[in-house]
Amino acid sequence: MKPSIILYKALPEDLAHRLTEHFTVTQVPNLQPETVEQYADAFANAEGLLGSTEQVGSELLAKMPKLRAASTISVGYDAFDVDALNAKKILLMHTPTVLTETVADTIMALVLSSARRVVEVAERVKKGEWTKGIGPDWFGVDVHHKTLGIIGMGRIGLAVAQRAHFGFGMPILYNARRQHEEAETRFQARYCDLDSLLKESDFVVLVLPYSEQTHHLINAEKFAIMKSSAIFINAGRGAVVDENAMIDALKNGEIHAAGLDVFEQEPLSVDSPLLTLPNVVAVPHIGSATHETRYGMAACAVENLIDALNGRVEKNCVNPQVAP
Ligand code: 8YV
């Protein structure tokens, strides 16, 4: 008999078909308590779980006593209570490689659009304000050859460093848990402690995952260290930054501008003060959101679940130590 799984995200047809070759699939709209109640039998029998974004904690796991593997269509797995999964020896699979280049492209888009005010001036053109040659009130600041500080030198950090170094001639500073030889030899990146990076960078790019250790790592004190001309980019997770402190820093001119793909609360409230600030480019968590990459992530997550439920955890597994 095929193992049963819960799918909580719509998949392209061919990938959904691939899943049904291996599993008995119950597709549910979300993982909310009402849904779990409605599909109680399916949750009770599920050995696998596949989807993204929704929170998976011990309460949900208690409803899934047969669960052996969860597969998320994302690189980040902060939506999962990993300790609870480990305690129950449930494997967690993710998609760490397939989205790297696309997220790095998004980060460069945020760097360029916040420095050159692309969104703001395009809006002014649409409003009919371009009636004569533009003056300094339309100008931005240069990107090329400015110093770029990258916080978090994982795969995405490296891909950003590559673009910035070869494409824009930018000196690269980085902070990470360890020194990164590849970044230093290929892109002449220089390792810095966090405060020195914040002090010296013209652009600060944050690509850290969320964890208890990174919660509000960038707070009022850190914004105060940055140059008043600095542009801050967050493409990691919203709660790595104290959003209220960032709003104050942007309002008070402690930093020049921000380009943001992630927020403490997503979707961002329409009432967020961030949306009233002209020096903010806010996009709706589009880091990996291209047709090609989202397809690649979903395909990877499907294969990951097939692998995990067949005991293969050599790649893309967050907690291979719990494998049977
Ligand atoms: C995801 C992301 O696409 O992979 C991640 O960690 O942040 C995004 O690329 C998003 O979580 C929705 O699946």
Boltz pocket constraint, residues with backbone or C-beta under 6 A from the ligand:
constraints:
  - pocket:
      binder: B
      contacts: [[A, 52], [A, 53], [A, 73], [A, 74], [A, 75], [A, 76], [A, 77], [A, 95], [A, 99], [A, 236], [A, 285], [A, 287], [A, 288], [A, 289]]
      max_distance: 6.0
